[in-house]
Amino acid sequence: MIKFQLEKQIVRNFYRRLETAPADKIGTILQSTVMDDYLWRGFHPFNEIRGGEAVAASFWSPLKTALKSMQRRMDIFFAGKNRLEADDSVWVVSMGHLMGLFDKAWLGIQPTGKITMLRYCEFNRVADNRIIETAMYFDIPHLMMQAGIQPFPTQFGAHMVQPGPMTHDGLLFAPQAAKEGDRTMASINAMIADLGQWDSGLPLEDELRRTWHEDMCWWGPAGIGATFSIERYVKQHAGPFRAAFSDRSQTQHQCRLAEGHYGGYFGWPNFTVTMSDHFMGMPATGLSGEFRVIDIYRREADKLAENWIFIDMLHFWKMQGLDLLGQNEKITHT
C-alpha cells in the first residue's frame, strides 16, 4: 500500500484555510502554502500565473468576493505519483464545485443574488511540505449559463450541475491498495492508446467497447453537455467531435496518475486540431486550436464507467476568432 497522506493533508489544510479566510487575506495564505516560484495554470482569461500573491490577486480574491460565503463541495479527491515523470512527483487531485451566493460581478458576468456553482478540477504538485504547481481548470461557460447567458448556440448533450460518482466513494482520504491504482492506470492508458489514433479500423462504438462500459456516463463541459451510454456518447459528442476536426496532434499530458478506482490527467494543451467542419453550432474556421483538458475517470472492474471532462472552451473559441467572454463583458456593461 502506497501512502500519500502527507501530501493529501497539505492540500486539505490549504482548502480549509482558503474557505474560511476573507478575500484580503488569501494572498498571505498562499504565500505560506506555495513555493516562491509557484506556477498556477488556469483557464482563459487567467492562463499562467507565477507566485502565490499574484494568484490570490488575480483569481481567488475576486472569485471569493463575487461568490459570497463560498464553499468547496468536493466529489472526488485522490493522490498519486505522476506516471509520466521519472522523478515520481506526487500530485493531489480534487474535483467538484465551488458554491456561493453570486452577489458581485465576476469577469463581467453580472450577479444573480442566487446560489451559483463553479465546476472545477484541480491538480496540485506537492513536495517539501509545499504546493509547487497547480492546474486549476473551471467551467466558466457553465457559470455564465447559470447567470442567464447562453454563450453557445447548440449543445448536443444535457446541461446540468454535474454530479459526483454514482458509487459515492470518490473522496479517497484514506490510503488505497497500490494494485487498484495500477489497474485504473492500465484502463486509462488502454483507452488513450485507442483514442489517440482516431482511426482504429473499428466502428467507433466497437472501439469504445474495448475500454468503456456500455452504460458509461460522460460528464462533459457546458457547450457540449453530458451523455449516457456508448451509443449516445457517439451520437452526441464523439462522432460530431471527430467529424469537426482534422490534423489532430499527438496527445501531450503534463501529469497522469491514479489511486484506487479513480485516475486522470491534464495537458497544457492536450492536443491541437484544425476546425475543418461545424462544431457546437459554429461554422468551420479552418484555423488551428488548442484543447486544454482535464479528464477524471472512475474504473469499474477493468473498464471505465464514468468520465468528468473540463475543456477550456473560451480559450479554444478565442483562437477561432470568437471572444465569448469579451462579448459578454461588452453586453453587460452597456
KOLBAPA-284614 format. One line per 3 residues: number of its first residue (from 1); for each residue x, y, z of C-alpha. Coordinates in steps of 0.25 Angstrom, whole numbers, plus 5000, padded with zeros to 4 digits. Layout:
// residues N
NUM	X Y Z; ... .
END
This chain:
// residues 334
1	5000 5000 5000; 5006 5013 4996; 5002 5025 5004 .
4	5001 5040 5000; 4995 5044 5013; 5004 5056 5016 .
7	5002 5062 5002; 4987 5060 5004; 4987 5067 5017 .
10	4995 5079 5012; 4985 5081 5001; 4973 5079 5011 .
13	4979 5089 5021; 4980 5099 5009; 4966 5097 5005 .
16	4961 5099 5020; 4969 5112 5021; 4965 5117 5008 .
19	4950 5114 5011; 4950 5122 5024; 4959 5133 5020 .
22	4954 5147 5016; 4957 5151 5002; 4968 5161 5006 .
25	4976 5150 5014; 4977 5140 5003; 4990 5145 4998 .
28	4996 5142 5012; 4990 5128 5012; 4996 5125 4998 .
31	5010 5131 5002; 5011 5121 5014; 5006 5109 5006 .
34	5013 5110 4992; 5027 5111 4987; 5033 5124 4983 .
37	5033 5120 4968; 5019 5114 4969; 5013 5112 4955 .
40	4998 5113 4954; 4991 5109 4941; 4976 5113 4939 .
43	4966 5114 4928; 4964 5127 4920; 4965 5138 4923 .
46	4975 5135 4934; 4985 5125 4927; 4999 5124 4934 .
49	5001 5132 4947; 5014 5132 4955; 5014 5134 4970 .
52	5004 5132 4981; 5001 5147 4983; 4998 5148 4968 .
55	4989 5136 4968; 4981 5142 4980; 4980 5155 4974 .
58	4976 5150 4960; 4967 5139 4963; 4964 5135 4978 .
61	4961 5148 4984; 4952 5153 4972; 4945 5140 4972 .
64	4942 5139 4987; 4937 5154 4986; 4927 5150 4975 .
67	4923 5137 4981; 4919 5141 4996; 4921 5130 5006 .
70	4928 5121 4996; 4929 5106 4999; 4937 5095 4993 .
73	4928 5083 4990; 4937 5072 4987; 4932 5060 4979 .
76	4946 5053 4976; 4959 5054 4984; 4971 5045 4981 .
79	4986 5046 4980; 4998 5038 4973; 5011 5039 4966 .
82	5012 5045 4952; 5013 5032 4943; 5019 5041 4932 .
85	5031 5046 4940; 5044 5039 4944; 5045 5047 4957 .
88	5031 5041 4963; 5026 5055 4966; 5013 5054 4975 .
91	5000 5061 4971; 4987 5063 4979; 4974 5064 4971 .
94	4961 5070 4975; 4949 5071 4967; 4935 5077 4970 .
97	4928 5091 4971; 4931 5104 4977; 4918 5109 4982 .
100	4914 5122 4987; 4903 5133 4986; 4906 5141 4973 .
103	4906 5155 4979; 4916 5163 4972; 4921 5163 4957 .
106	4932 5154 4953; 4939 5155 4939; 4928 5164 4934 .
109	4917 5153 4938; 4906 5161 4945; 4902 5155 4959 .
112	4889 5148 4961; 4888 5148 4976; 4885 5133 4975 .
115	4893 5121 4979; 4903 5118 4968; 4913 5107 4965 .
118	4926 5108 4958; 4930 5094 4953; 4945 5091 4956 .
121	4956 5081 4956; 4970 5084 4962; 4983 5077 4961 .
124	4993 5081 4972; 5008 5076 4971; 5013 5075 4986 .
127	5028 5074 4991; 5035 5078 5003; 5022 5082 5010 .
130	5019 5092 5000; 5010 5093 4987; 5019 5095 4975 .
133	5010 5095 4963; 4995 5095 4961; 4986 5093 4949 .
136	4972 5099 4953; 4962 5097 4942; 4948 5102 4943 .
139	4935 5103 4935; 4933 5118 4933; 4922 5116 4922 .
142	4915 5107 4932; 4914 5119 4942; 4910 5128 4930 .
145	4898 5119 4927; 4894 5119 4942; 4894 5135 4941 .
148	4885 5134 4929; 4895 5136 4918; 4896 5126 4906 .
151	4910 5126 4900; 4907 5115 4891; 4896 5113 4880 .
154	4896 5098 4881; 4898 5087 4891; 4896 5072 4887 .
157	4897 5067 4902; 4889 5070 4914; 4893 5083 4922 .
160	4893 5081 4937; 4901 5083 4950; 4909 5070 4949 .
163	4908 5060 4960; 4919 5052 4966; 4922 5037 4965 .
166	4910 5028 4965; 4917 5020 4975; 4918 5032 4985 .
169	4932 5027 4988; 4941 5037 4981; 4947 5044 4994 .
172	4960 5036 4996; 4965 5042 5009; 4970 5028 5014 .
175	4981 5020 5007; 4978 5011 4996; 4983 4998 4991 .
178	4994 5001 4980; 4989 4989 4971; 4976 4996 4970 .
181	4982 5009 4965; 4991 5001 4955; 4978 4995 4949 .
184	4972 5008 4948; 4984 5014 4941; 4984 5002 4931 .
187	4970 5004 4927; 4972 5019 4925; 4985 5016 4917 .
190	4978 5006 4908; 4967 5016 4905; 4977 5027 4902 .
193	4984 5017 4892; 4971 5015 4885; 4966 5030 4885 .
196	4980 5035 4881; 4979 5028 4867; 4965 5034 4863 .
199	4966 5022 4853; 4966 5009 4860; 4960 5002 4848 .
202	4947 4999 4856; 4934 5005 4856; 4934 5016 4867 .
205	4924 5009 4876; 4933 4996 4876; 4946 5003 4878 .
208	4939 5009 4891; 4934 4996 4896; 4949 4991 4897 .
211	4951 5001 4909; 4937 5006 4913; 4925 5000 4920 .
214	4913 5000 4911; 4905 5009 4921; 4917 5019 4922 .
217	4914 5033 4927; 4922 5045 4921; 4920 5058 4928 .
220	4924 5068 4918; 4926 5083 4919; 4916 5094 4917 .
223	4914 5095 4902; 4915 5080 4899; 4908 5074 4911 .
226	4907 5061 4918; 4903 5048 4911; 4900 5034 4916 .
229	4903 5020 4909; 4913 5018 4898; 4902 5019 4887 .
232	4898 5033 4892; 4912 5037 4894; 4916 5034 4880 .
235	4904 5041 4875; 4904 5053 4884; 4919 5056 4885 .
238	4930 5047 4880; 4924 5046 4866; 4922 5061 4864 .
241	4935 5064 4870; 4943 5055 4861; 4935 5060 4849 .
244	4938 5074 4852; 4953 5074 4854; 4965 5069 4845 .
247	4980 5069 4847; 4979 5065 4862; 4993 5065 4868 .
250	4998 5054 4878; 4993 5055 4892; 5002 5062 4902 .
253	5000 5061 4917; 5007 5068 4928; 5002 5059 4938 .
256	4995 5045 4938; 4992 5038 4951; 4982 5028 4958 .
259	4979 5024 4972; 4969 5013 4976; 4957 5013 4965 .
262	4960 5027 4961; 4970 5034 4952; 4972 5045 4942 .
265	4981 5054 4935; 4983 5069 4929; 4990 5075 4918 .
268	4994 5089 4914; 4989 5087 4903; 4986 5073 4902 .
271	4985 5073 4887; 4983 5083 4875; 4973 5081 4863 .
274	4969 5089 4851; 4954 5093 4851; 4950 5087 4837 .
277	4935 5086 4839; 4924 5092 4848; 4924 5089 4863 .
280	4915 5093 4875; 4906 5101 4865; 4918 5109 4860 .
283	4923 5109 4845; 4937 5103 4841; 4948 5113 4842 .
286	4960 5105 4836; 4968 5110 4848; 4977 5102 4858 .
289	4972 5102 4872; 4977 5097 4885; 4969 5088 4895 .
292	4973 5089 4909; 4967 5078 4916; 4965 5071 4930 .
295	4959 5057 4930; 4955 5049 4942; 4951 5035 4942 .
298	4944 5024 4950; 4948 5010 4947; 4938 4998 4950 .
301	4945 4984 4948; 4955 4987 4936; 4947 4997 4929 .
304	4943 5012 4930; 4930 5015 4935; 4930 5030 4937 .
307	4937 5042 4932; 4937 5056 4936; 4943 5066 4926 .
310	4948 5080 4927; 4951 5087 4914; 4956 5102 4912 .
313	4945 5106 4902; 4947 5121 4904; 4962 5119 4900 .
316	4959 5110 4888; 4948 5119 4883; 4957 5131 4885 .
319	4967 5124 4876; 4956 5123 4865; 4954 5138 4866 .
322	4942 5138 4875; 4944 5144 4889; 4931 5139 4896 .
325	4935 5145 4910; 4939 5159 4904; 4926 5159 4896 .
328	4919 5157 4909; 4926 5168 4916; 4923 5177 4905 .
331	4908 5174 4906; 4907 5174 4921; 4914 5188 4923 .
334	4905 5195 4912 .
END
